[in-house]
Amino acid sequence: MERHDYTLALSGLNFHVTEWGNRQAWPIVMLHGIRGFGETFAGLAAALQPGCRIIAFDQRGRGATDWDPSHNYYTDTYVADLEALVDRLGLEQFDLLGHSMGGINAIAFAARHPARVHRLVVEDAGPGAFERSEGAARIRKELATTPGRFDSWALASDFMRALRPTVTEEARQQRLDSMLKPLGDGGFTWRYDHVGIAATRLNPDPTRTVDLAGCVRAISCETLLVRGGRSDYLQPDMVANMCVLNPRIGAVEIADAGHYIHDDQPALFAATVKGFLTRDVEWAKETSQ
């Protein structure tokens, strides 16, 4: 599988971009979660081949992308970054997939640019989940209590194992490889702007709030909403509400998967996404009762 890594200067920052597949093929842009990185979609990119061009990037403050000195980590800014990226790449229309925070950004982008998003996949995200779910409380607690450094890789692995007990060890190590960088004294610190991202998430500017329900209503493309069966973030009533808000949304639930569906059940998630995007298999609209 072809792979290309490069840097683009956008919105005053340098963004690290990864592409998998034939660069002349149909583009699918993927957006990671709040502490994620583009590399999290490597397995999914491989599973969707051949015939597509997967584009993922480290969103501002994460991975190999620059940190924002102004801590401008808000949905409207993430959407503006995506606008700049697809404009630079000359993508007039593409499929869009987003997980968690990336799902929120994807919903907002699709609402704002109905002609550009051909099909939309939202992984475990939607109105209400960010504000009032147990998962949102968990994420806030994690951001508030995450240490700034680890004295060894083993200690970092133990920390990640406690946070993500259900994912494979391979997935944890991949995450740590992208999230940590070595310090001169032998320890490790985060490769993402932990302080700035935590400050924005724990004490957000109320004037920067996005009407996500309004964005859901405005989506005009076919949309697949995927929920993890044991997710503590997106709840069944939230899924049902999204399907009521917009009849273009079809929802599926993947059993024995938490909030990180693409890590917990990678094969099932990839098959579900591929079936929806290629229309090779039937998918059913399911609204929770």
Secondary structure, DSSP 8 states (H G I E B T S, - for coil): --EEEEEEEETTEEEEEEEES-TTSEEEEEE--TT--GGGGHHHHHHT-SSEEEEEE--TTSTTS---TT----HHHHHHHHHHHHHHHT-SSEEEEEETHHHHHHHHHHHH-TTTEEEEEEES--TTHHHHSHHHHHHHHHHHH--SEESSHHHHHHHHHHH-TTS-HHHHHHHHHHHEEE-TTS-EEESS-HHHHHHHHHS--GGG---HHHHHHH--SEEEEEEETT-SSS-HHHHHHHHHH-TTEEEEEETT--S-HHHHSHHHHHHHHHHHHH--S--------
